[in-house]
Amino acid sequence: MDDASSILVTATDTVTEYATEFGLSALGAIVVLIVGAWIATRIRVGLRKHLEGTKVDQTLVPFVAAMVYWGLMAFVILAVLGIVGVQTASAIAVLGAAGLAVGLALQGTLGNFAAGVMLLIFRPFDVGHWVEVAGTAGTVKEVSIFNTVLFTGDNVKVVVPNGQVFGQNIKNFSANDTRRIDLVMGVGYDDDLQVAHDTMMEIVKADERVLEEPAPNIRVAELGDSSVDFIVRPWCRTPDYWPLRWDLTWRIKEGLEAAGCSIPYPQRDVHLFKEDKEA
């Protein structure tokens, strides 16, 4: 009994020692993880606020903040592994092998990350630009590590993977300071074309938002099925594009009617013939 009691006491002491040691290590690891994650989050938030208040391009702000955050979290995780007794060198090797396997499984995600880096390097657009990417048009709100966030004209948030953004055509409507408005206005075949031309030119030049250079261009473009079609192409500042386009469409229509020109629409003439019953 004495031997059995001695063995039991020894086993109990050993278990208690290991449990105490492991429990303290686990508790320390949890504390380091929580504190490290909190510090990394605060650094990310503070860095983002600081960069937003500087002259740094706003497109880089979320990307840089996220990269710093995940870099800090990588050090925190390595510290936690060291506390619980995992050899850091071995852990790095295991993580490298696991990273390779995960990378093969998540090729699309890594492709989005690489595309995000390329977007930041080549800069096809900036935050605040109105663009059309991957079939979606909207204002760029953020370029993150994996996605580009757009707000459409009706204020819908659209998240587009960076791989689709960089891998397809990108239309940037805000890249240049000026834009050309392309309107097609039709008048009747019986109307005086010179009167129609002069009327539209007068309306276009009367608007102060229309630029003098390049000069507005109004020409007969096509003889349509039911109308003579003019192209009306004034230039304006990019922010004035849509308001000016809408206003000119309204004013030109009213001006042509006031000048005696008709605004034709497709129509069909039907001719009826009476048959001779005797024939």
C-alpha positions in Angstrom: 0.0 0.0 0.0 2.9 2.3 0.8 4.4 1.8 -2.6 1.0 2.3 -4.3 0.4 5.4 -2.3 3.8 6.7 -3.2 3.2 6.1 -6.9 -0.2 7.8 -6.7 1.2 10.8 -4.9 4.0 11.1 -7.4 1.6 10.8 -10.4 -0.7 13.4 -8.8 2.2 15.8 -8.3 3.4 15.3 -11.8 -0.1 15.9 -13.3 -0.5 18.9 -11.1 2.8 20.3 -12.1 2.1 19.8 -15.8 -1.4 21.2 -15.5 -0.2 24.2 -13.6 2.6 24.8 -16.1 0.3 24.3 -19.1 -2.5 26.3 -17.6 -0.2 29.2 -16.9 1.2 29.0 -20.4 -2.3 28.8 -21.9 -3.5 31.7 -19.8 -0.4 33.7 -20.8 -1.0 32.8 -24.5 -4.6 34.0 -24.3 -3.6 37.2 -22.7 -0.9 37.9 -25.3 -3.4 37.1 -28.1 -6.1 39.4 -26.7 -3.7 42.2 -25.9 -1.8 41.8 -29.2 -5.0 41.8 -31.2 -6.2 44.9 -29.4 -3.0 46.8 -29.9 -2.9 45.8 -33.6 -6.5 47.0 -34.1 -5.7 50.3 -32.4 -2.6 50.8 -34.5 -4.6 50.1 -37.6 -7.3 52.6 -36.7 -4.8 55.2 -35.7 -2.7 54.7 -38.8 -5.8 55.0 -41.0 -6.9 58.2 -39.3 -3.4 59.7 -39.6 -3.1 58.8 -43.3 -6.6 60.2 -44.0 -5.5 63.5 -42.6 -2.3 63.7 -44.7 -1.7 64.2 -48.4 -1.3 60.4 -48.9 -3.6 59.1 -51.7 -6.8 57.9 -50.1 -6.7 54.8 -52.3 -3.6 53.6 -50.4 -5.0 54.2 -46.9 -7.2 51.0 -46.3 -4.6 48.8 -48.1 -1.7 50.0 -46.0 -3.7 49.9 -42.8 -4.7 46.3 -43.5 -1.2 45.2 -44.4 0.2 46.7 -41.1 -2.6 45.0 -39.1 -2.0 41.5 -40.5 1.8 41.9 -40.2 1.4 42.7 -36.5 -1.0 39.8 -36.0 1.5 37.5 -37.6 4.1 38.4 -34.9 1.4 38.1 -32.2 0.6 34.5 -33.4 4.2 33.6 -33.4 4.6 34.9 -29.8 1.6 32.9 -28.7 3.0 29.7 -30.2 6.3 30.4 -28.4 4.5 30.8 -25.1 2.7 27.5 -25.3 6.0 25.7 -26.1 5.9 25.4 -29.8 9.3 25.8 -31.4 9.1 29.0 -33.5 11.4 27.7 -36.3 9.4 24.5 -36.6 6.2 26.5 -36.5 7.4 28.7 -39.3 8.3 25.7 -41.4 4.9 24.1 -40.7 3.2 27.4 -41.5 5.2 27.7 -44.7 4.1 24.2 -45.8 0.5 24.9 -44.7 0.7 28.3 -46.5 1.7 26.5 -49.7 -1.2 24.1 -49.5 -3.7 26.9 -48.6 -2.3 29.0 -51.4 -3.0 26.3 -53.9 -6.5 25.9 -52.6 -7.1 29.6 -52.5 -5.7 30.7 -55.9 -8.6 33.0 -56.5 -8.1 34.8 -53.2 -4.4 35.2 -53.8 -5.1 36.4 -57.3 -7.4 39.1 -55.9 -4.6 40.1 -53.5 -2.1 40.3 -56.4 -4.6 42.3 -58.5 -5.1 44.7 -55.5 -1.3 45.3 -55.5 -1.3 45.9 -59.2 -4.2 48.3 -58.9 -2.2 50.3 -56.3 0.9 50.3 -58.5 -0.6 51.3 -61.8 -3.4 53.4 -60.4 -6.1 53.2 -63.1 -8.5 55.0 -60.7 -8.5 56.7 -57.3 -11.0 56.9 -54.5 -13.9 59.2 -55.6 -13.6 58.5 -59.3 -16.7 57.3 -61.2 -15.7 54.1 -63.0 -17.2 51.1 -64.8 -15.5 47.9 -63.9 -16.7 44.2 -64.3 -20.0 45.4 -65.7 -20.7 47.7 -62.7 -20.6 51.5 -62.7 -20.2 53.6 -59.5 -18.0 55.8 -57.4 -14.9 54.2 -55.9 -15.1 54.2 -52.1 -12.3 51.8 -51.2 -9.7 49.6 -52.6 -8.9 46.9 -50.0 -6.6 43.9 -50.1 -9.0 41.6 -51.9 -11.9 43.8 -53.1 -12.9 47.1 -54.6 -15.9 48.8 -53.1 -18.2 50.8 -55.4 -21.3 52.9 -54.6 -23.7 53.0 -57.6 -25.7 56.0 -58.7 -28.7 54.8 -56.6 -26.5 54.4 -53.5 -26.1 50.6 -53.6 -22.8 49.2 -52.2 -21.2 46.8 -54.7 -18.1 44.8 -53.7 -16.1 43.6 -56.7 -13.2 41.2 -56.4 -9.9 42.8 -57.4 -9.2 40.0 -59.9 -12.2 40.9 -61.9 -11.4 44.6 -61.7 -7.8 44.3 -62.9 -8.6 41.5 -65.4 -11.2 43.4 -67.4 -11.6 46.7 -69.1 -11.7 49.7 -66.8 -13.6 52.8 -67.8 -12.6 55.8 -65.7 -15.1 58.7 -66.4 -13.3 61.0 -63.9 -9.7 60.6 -65.1 -9.8 63.7 -67.3 -10.8 67.2 -66.5 -13.1 67.6 -69.5 -15.5 65.4 -71.4 -17.5 65.6 -74.6 -21.2 65.3 -74.7 -22.6 63.3 -77.6 -26.2 64.1 -78.5 -28.2 63.0 -81.6 -31.1 65.4 -82.5 -33.4 64.6 -85.4 -35.5 67.1 -87.5 -38.0 66.5 -90.3 -37.0 66.2 -93.9 -39.2 69.3 -94.7 -37.4 71.5 -92.1 -34.7 74.0 -93.0 -31.5 72.4 -92.0 -29.6 75.7 -91.6 -32.2 77.0 -89.3 -32.0 73.8 -87.2 -28.2 74.0 -87.1 -28.1 77.7 -86.1 -30.8 77.2 -83.5 -28.9 74.4 -81.8 -25.6 76.2 -82.0 -27.1 79.2 -80.4 -28.5 77.2 -77.5 -25.3 75.3 -77.0 -23.1 78.4 -76.9 -25.5 80.3 -74.6 -24.7 77.9 -71.8 -21.7 79.0 -69.8 -20.8 75.5 -68.9 -19.9 74.7 -72.5 -16.2 75.2 -73.2 -15.1 77.4 -76.0 -12.1 75.1 -76.7 -12.6 72.6 -78.1 -15.4 74.3 -80.0 -18.8 72.7 -80.1 -19.4 70.5 -83.2 -22.8 70.3 -84.8 -23.1 68.4 -88.1 -25.6 66.4 -90.1 -24.6 62.8 -89.3 -27.2 60.6 -91.0 -30.3 60.6 -93.2 -32.5 58.3 -91.1 -35.8 56.6 -92.0 -37.9 59.3 -90.6 -35.5 62.2 -89.7 -32.4 64.1 -90.6 -30.1 63.3 -87.6 -27.7 65.9 -86.3 -24.8 65.1 -84.0 -24.4 67.8 -81.2 -21.0 67.5 -79.5 -20.1 70.3 -77.0 -17.3 69.9 -74.4 -17.6 70.7 -70.7 -15.9 70.1 -67.4 -16.3 66.6 -66.1 -18.4 67.5 -63.0 -20.9 69.4 -65.4 -21.3 66.4 -67.8 -24.7 65.0 -66.7 -26.4 68.3 -65.6 -25.4 69.9 -68.9 -26.4 66.9 -71.0 -29.9 66.8 -69.5 -30.4 70.6 -69.8 -29.2 70.7 -73.4 -31.6 67.9 -74.4 -34.5 69.9 -72.9 -33.5 73.3 -74.3 -32.7 72.0 -77.8 -36.0 70.3 -78.1 -37.9 73.4 -77.1 -35.7 75.6 -79.2 -36.2 73.5 -82.4 -40.0 73.6 -81.9 -39.9 77.4 -81.3 -37.9 77.8 -84.6 -40.6 75.9 -86.5 -38.7 72.6 -86.8 -40.5 69.3 -86.2 -39.3 66.5 -83.9 -40.1 63.5 -86.0 -40.9 60.0 -84.8 -41.2 56.8 -86.6 -44.5 56.5 -88.5 -45.9 54.4 -91.3 -48.3 55.4 -94.1 -50.9 52.9 -95.0 -52.5 53.0 -98.5 -55.8 51.3 -99.2 -56.8 50.2 -102.7 -60.4 49.3 -103.6 -60.7 46.3 -105.8 -63.0 46.1 -108.8 -65.7 43.5 -108.0 -66.4 42.6 -111.6 -62.7 42.1 -112.3 
